Amino acid sequence: MSQHKVKNAHKAFIFDLDGVIVDTAKFHFLAWKKLANDLGFDFTEAQNEQLKGVSRVESLKKILNWCNMELTEEEFNRQMALKNENYLSYVDEMEDDEILPGVSKVLDHLLEKNIPFALGSASKNARTILKKVDLYDKFDAIVDGTDVGKAKPDPEVFLIAAEKLNVEAKDCVVFEDSVAGVQAANIGGMTSIGIGDKNVLHEADHVFQDFSEIEIEFIEELLRKE
């Protein structure tokens, strides 16, 4: 991880991973679809939408409920492990062209301005993914699913990130693509930037369809804001 930033910066930025920096949601969909198909059931993209931001355990419970199926604890754990193996096989093929449009422009600007930034993600594979797309060394701190006990909308993941960056929560700007993530940023007293549908992410302070809509001047305005 990056060690070059100034200490005690006035502002800091925190980024979610899936759907913000990279689109690994498609890999989750493929892995869950394979699991459901192997159990003898279909799995739709509409159902996959309901699993976004949900833990692996709760996701599998939802799928089994849709399928009206019960598994022993041993088989349940085996299926969870298989799903993760399949997901990671897709992740293993990732390269830096998987970074979503406009993201690198914003990260490079923050690097240039010596503004600290962190990752705040529920994914337990976050470090692996960042290394695959060659972004790991740019982040000053990484907080992922291995570091937190409470899921979003609890702000724990972002509060830990703020602490690691040595910046107060009110001076943090969070980029999120999920309702729960936006709510977590708001509950934590941070500025929330939604990435996605304005109608879905209406609780965010600002919403953009993706990073290609974000101008550097907007980032500068956030830095100037008291």
C-alpha positions in Angstrom: 0.0 0.0 0.0 0.9 3.6 -0.5 3.2 5.3 2.0 3.8 8.6 0.3 0.8 10.7 1.5 0.9 13.7 3.8 0.0 13.1 7.4 -3.1 14.8 9.0 -4.6 15.7 5.7 -7.8 17.9 5.9 -9.8 15.6 3.6 -9.8 11.9 2.7 -11.7 9.7 0.3 -13.0 6.2 0.8 -14.1 3.9 -2.1 -16.2 0.9 -2.1 -14.9 -1.8 -4.5 -17.6 -3.8 -6.3 -19.5 -1.6 -8.7 -17.4 1.4 -7.9 -13.8 0.6 -8.8 -14.4 -2.7 -10.6 -17.5 -4.6 -11.7 -17.1 -7.9 -10.0 -20.9 -8.2 -9.6 -20.9 -10.1 -12.9 -18.5 -12.7 -11.4 -20.7 -13.1 -8.4 -23.7 -13.6 -10.7 -21.9 -16.3 -12.7 -20.8 -18.1 -9.5 -24.2 -18.0 -7.8 -25.8 -19.1 -11.1 -23.5 -22.1 -11.3 -24.3 -23.1 -7.7 -28.0 -22.9 -8.3 -27.8 -24.8 -11.6 -25.7 -27.5 -9.9 -28.5 -27.8 -7.3 -31.0 -28.2 -10.1 -32.5 -24.7 -10.2 -32.3 -21.6 -12.4 -31.0 -18.3 -11.2 -31.9 -15.0 -12.7 -30.2 -11.6 -12.9 -33.2 -10.1 -11.0 -32.6 -12.5 -8.2 -28.9 -11.6 -8.3 -29.8 -7.9 -7.7 -31.3 -9.0 -4.4 -28.0 -10.4 -3.3 -25.9 -7.2 -3.8 -24.3 -6.1 -0.6 -25.5 -9.2 1.2 -23.1 -11.6 2.9 -22.3 -15.0 1.3 -24.1 -16.8 4.1 -27.3 -14.8 3.8 -27.1 -15.0 0.0 -27.0 -18.8 0.0 -29.9 -18.8 2.5 -31.9 -16.6 0.1 -31.2 -18.9 -2.8 -32.1 -22.0 -0.9 -35.3 -20.3 0.2 -36.2 -19.5 -3.4 -35.4 -23.1 -4.4 -37.4 -24.4 -1.3 -34.4 -26.5 -0.4 -32.6 -27.3 2.9 -29.0 -28.4 3.3 -27.1 -29.9 6.2 -24.6 -27.5 7.8 -21.8 -29.4 6.3 -23.2 -29.2 2.8 -24.1 -25.6 3.3 -20.5 -24.8 4.1 -19.3 -26.9 1.2 -21.5 -25.0 -1.2 -20.3 -21.6 0.2 -16.7 -22.7 -0.3 -17.5 -23.9 -3.9 -19.1 -20.6 -4.7 -16.1 -18.7 -3.6 -13.7 -20.9 -5.5 -15.8 -20.3 -8.7 -15.9 -16.6 -8.0 -12.1 -16.5 -7.5 -11.5 -18.4 -10.7 -13.1 -15.4 -12.5 -11.2 -12.9 -10.4 -7.9 -14.7 -11.2 -8.4 -13.7 -14.9 -8.8 -10.0 -14.0 -6.4 -7.4 -15.4 -6.2 -3.6 -15.1 -8.7 -3.2 -18.0 -11.4 -4.3 -15.6 -11.1 -0.9 -13.8 -14.3 1.0 -14.5 -14.2 4.1 -16.8 -13.1 7.3 -15.1 -11.9 5.7 -11.9 -8.2 6.0 -12.7 -8.5 9.7 -13.5 -9.9 10.4 -10.1 -7.4 8.2 -8.2 -4.5 9.7 -10.1 -5.7 13.2 -9.3 -5.8 12.4 -5.6 -2.3 10.9 -5.8 -1.0 14.0 -7.5 -2.6 16.2 -4.8 -1.4 14.0 -1.9 -4.9 13.4 -0.7 -5.1 10.1 1.2 -7.7 7.5 0.2 -8.8 4.1 1.4 -10.9 1.1 0.4 -14.0 0.4 2.4 -15.5 -2.9 1.2 -17.4 -5.9 2.6 -15.5 -8.1 0.2 -13.0 -10.6 1.8 -11.3 -10.8 -1.6 -10.7 -7.0 -1.9 -6.9 -7.2 -1.5 -6.6 -9.9 -4.1 -8.7 -7.9 -6.6 -6.8 -4.7 -6.1 -3.5 -6.5 -6.7 -5.0 -8.1 -9.9 -5.9 -4.7 -11.4 -2.7 -3.1 -10.2 -4.2 -0.6 -7.7 -3.2 -2.1 -4.4 -0.1 0.0 -3.9 -2.0 3.3 -4.6 -4.3 3.0 -1.5 -3.2 4.3 1.9 -5.5 1.9 3.8 -7.6 -1.1 3.0 -10.6 -2.1 5.2 -12.4 -5.2 3.9 -14.7 -8.0 5.1 -11.9 -9.5 7.2 -11.6 -6.3 9.3 -15.2 -5.7 10.2 -18.0 -7.4 12.1 -20.9 -5.3 11.2 -22.4 -5.1 7.7 -23.5 -1.8 6.0 -25.6 0.2 6.6 -23.6 0.1 9.9 -20.8 2.6 9.2 -18.1 0.5 10.9 -16.1 -0.2 7.7 -15.9 3.5 6.9 -15.2 4.6 10.4 -12.2 2.2 10.6 -11.0 3.5 7.3 -11.2 7.2 8.5 -9.2 6.2 11.6 -6.6 4.5 9.5 -6.3 7.6 7.4 -6.1 9.8 10.5 -9.0 12.0 9.3 -12.2 12.8 11.1 -15.4 11.1 9.7 -16.9 14.5 8.8 -14.0 15.2 6.5 -14.3 11.9 4.5 -16.0 11.5 1.1 -17.4 8.0 0.4 -18.1 6.6 -3.1 -20.7 3.8 -3.0 -23.0 2.0 -5.4 -25.4 0.4 -3.0 -28.2 1.9 -0.9 -26.8 0.3 2.3 -23.4 1.8 1.5 -24.8 5.3 1.0 -26.7 4.9 4.3 -23.6 3.8 6.1 -21.7 6.9 4.9 -24.6 9.1 5.9 -24.9 7.5 9.4 -21.1 7.9 9.8 -21.5 11.7 9.1 -19.5 11.5 5.9 -20.2 13.0 2.5 -21.8 10.3 0.3 -21.4 10.1 -3.5 -23.7 7.5 -5.1 -22.4 5.7 -8.2 -25.4 4.4 -10.2 -29.1 5.2 -10.6 -30.3 8.5 -9.1 -33.7 7.0 -8.3 -32.1 4.2 -6.3 -29.4 6.2 -4.6 -31.4 9.3 -3.8 -30.2 9.4 -0.2 -26.7 10.2 -1.4 -25.4 13.8 -1.2 -24.5 13.6 -4.9 -25.2 10.9 -7.5 -23.4 10.1 -10.8 -24.1 7.3 -13.2 -20.4 6.4 -13.2 -17.0 8.0 -12.7 -16.8 9.2 -16.4 -19.4 11.8 -15.3 -17.3 13.1 -12.5 -15.2 16.1 -13.5 -11.9 16.9 -11.7 -13.4 20.3 -10.7 -16.1 18.5 -8.7 -13.3 16.7 -6.8 -11.7 20.0 -6.2 -14.9 21.4 -4.9 -15.2 18.6 -2.4 -11.6 19.3 -1.2 -12.4 23.0 -0.7 -15.6 22.3 1.2 -15.4 22.9 4.9 
